[in-house]
């Protein structure tokens, strides 16, 4: 009897459901790290699953999926909207991590989706480099803030020198990694074309273009713009009870923080220098949105446009993105 596995992934753990003979035989919870990955692979080796299914959500699925494929397992990574529709068809009323894992295991058995093919190693490398540059840049900003605080009061000179050296080291590391990322991009004809289209968009410069591209290259190519927005955590979450809306609508922030971070400054710049983005943001503010909410809306529009550029390798055109939705 064939065995099927469903995996529901969260930030710190992932839940596993083992299904066979139309029933859940066993459930596990593992930590979201290499140790947890290894323990899961050991457990799966015992059951010899025909297929393992997980969703392409957030930033957490990719490392696990790649690990399991490298261990020799057949893995399917499905679009989250597909599993949502499957749950609706099943009239599923339970929404827990364990229940979601069980539903994915059932989906694996019933639908038998095609195995997932991991991104090429150089694309995974680009993703890792982009995220490391993000982390180093944040650390450099923190170091600059500490330096400013020390310089505003009487502090030992050695501490100031130490922070200055630390900042210079961060800058050297960022430059080295940026050069490595650019080499990966320019060694791939299609990526190089997409990159040139990215930096042609107002507000998107070298750093943000690399960071955004590094996140998009590992996404399933069939994702729609709204799904990419949800993946990034830029989708709007409304608090509602019955017919009344309670509280303020906010972005979910449940997705890819690296992608959101990379879009913030380009959206701010585009709101000043791109006439279409500027007009769009001004209209939102006139209708009562805060400047921050309006900027998030610009981020969402820019992500839609950049995803279209990524899929088609066509020039970025803000006139197709920005219009006021009353």
Residue pairs with C-beta under 8 A, 6 or more apart in sequence:
1 20
1 21
2 20
2 50
2 109
3 18
3 19
3 20
3 25
3 47
3 48
3 49
3 50
4 18
4 19
4 20
4 49
4 50
4 51
4 52
4 53
4 105
4 106
4 108
4 109
5 16
5 17
5 18
5 19
5 44
5 47
5 49
5 51
5 52
5 53
5 105
5 108
6 16
6 17
6 19
6 52
6 53
6 54
6 100
6 101
6 102
6 103
6 104
6 105
6 106
6 107
6 108
7 14
7 15
7 16
7 17
7 52
7 53
7 54
7 64
7 101
7 104
8 14
8 15
8 54
8 55
8 97
8 98
8 100
8 101
8 104
9 32
9 54
9 55
9 57
9 58
9 60
9 61
9 64
10 32
10 60
10 97
11 32
11 58
11 60
12 31
12 32
13 29
13 30
13 31
13 32
13 36
13 97
14 29
14 30
14 32
14 36
14 40
14 60
14 64
15 27
15 28
15 29
15 97
15 98
15 100
15 101
16 27
16 28
16 29
16 30
16 40
16 43
16 101
17 24
17 26
17 27
17 98
17 101
17 102
17 104
17 105
18 24
18 25
18 26
18 27
18 28
18 47
18 49
18 105
19 25
19 102
19 105
19 106
19 108
19 109
20 47
22 109
24 102
24 105
26 47
27 98
27 101
27 102
28 40
28 43
29 97
30 36
30 37
30 39
30 40
32 60
32 64
34 67
37 63
37 64
37 67
37 68
40 64
40 68
41 67
41 68
41 71
41 73
44 52
44 68
44 71
44 73
49 73
49 74
50 74
50 108
51 74
51 75
51 76
51 108
51 112
51 113
51 115
52 68
52 73
52 74
52 75
52 76
52 108
53 75
53 76
53 77
53 78
53 104
53 105
53 107
53 108
53 113
54 61
54 64
54 65
54 75
54 76
54 77
54 78
54 104
55 61
55 77
55 78
55 79
55 80
55 83
55 104
56 77
56 78
56 79
56 80
56 219
56 220
56 223
56 231
57 80
57 231
57 255
58 231
58 233
58 254
58 255
58 256
59 255
59 256
59 257
59 258
61 77
62 124
62 127
62 218
65 75
65 77
65 116
65 118
66 118
66 124
68 75
69 75
69 116
69 118
74 115
75 115
75 116
76 108
76 113
76 114
76 115
76 116
77 116
77 220
78 104
78 107
78 113
79 220
79 222
79 223
79 227
80 227
80 230
81 224
81 227
82 107
83 100
83 103
83 104
83 107
86 103
86 106
86 107
86 111
87 103
90 103
90 106
92 99
92 103
107 113
118 124
119 127
119 217
119 218
122 184
122 187
122 188
123 184
123 217
123 218
124 218
125 184
126 181
126 184
126 185
126 213
126 214
126 217
127 214
127 215
127 217
127 218
129 177
129 180
129 181
129 184
129 214
130 181
130 210
130 211
130 213
130 214
130 215
130 258
131 214
131 258
132 177
133 174
133 177
133 178
133 181
133 207
133 210
133 211
134 211
134 258
134 261
134 262
136 170
136 173
136 174
136 177
137 170
137 174
137 207
139 170
140 167
140 170
140 171
140 174
143 163
143 166
143 167
143 170
144 167
146 163
147 160
147 163
147 164
147 167
150 159
150 160
150 163
151 160
178 206
178 207
178 210
181 210
181 214
182 206
182 210
184 191
185 191
185 192
185 195
185 210
185 213
186 192
186 195
190 313
191 213
191 217
193 313
194 213
194 309
194 310
194 313
195 209
195 210
195 213
197 309
197 313
197 314
197 315
197 316
198 204
198 209
198 212
198 213
198 306
198 309
198 316
199 205
199 206
199 209
200 315
200 316
201 266
201 270
201 302
201 305
201 306
201 309
201 316
201 318
202 269
202 270
202 273
202 274
202 277
202 318
203 265
203 266
203 267
203 268
203 269
203 270
203 273
203 274
203 277
203 302
204 212
204 266
204 302
204 306
204 316
205 266
208 262
208 263
208 265
208 266
211 258
211 261
211 262
212 259
212 262
212 263
212 266
212 306
213 310
214 258
215 256
215 258
215 259
215 262
216 228
216 259
216 306
216 307
216 310
219 228
219 231
221 311
223 231
223 307
225 303
225 304
225 307
225 308
226 235
228 303
228 304
228 307
229 235
229 300
229 303
229 304
230 252
230 255
231 255
231 256
231 259
232 255
232 256
232 259
232 260
232 263
232 303
233 251
233 252
233 253
233 254
233 255
233 256
233 257
233 259
233 260
234 251
234 252
234 255
234 260
234 263
234 296
234 299
234 300
234 303
235 251
235 252
235 255
235 300
236 249
236 250
236 251
236 252
237 249
237 250
237 251
237 252
238 245
238 249
239 245
239 246
239 247
239 248
239 249
240 246
251 296
253 260
259 303
260 299
263 299
263 302
263 303
264 295
264 299
266 299
266 302
267 277
267 295
267 296
267 298
267 299
267 302
268 295
270 277
270 278
270 298
270 302
270 318
271 277
271 278
271 281
271 294
271 295
271 298
272 278
274 318
274 322
276 318
276 319
276 321
276 322
277 298
277 301
277 302
277 318
277 321
277 322
279 322
279 324
280 297
280 298
280 301
280 322
280 323
280 324
281 291
281 294
281 295
281 297
281 298
283 324
284 293
284 294
284 297
284 324
285 291
285 294
287 326
289 297
298 322
301 321
301 322
302 321
304 321
305 316
305 317
305 318
305 320
305 321
306 316
308 314
309 315
309 316
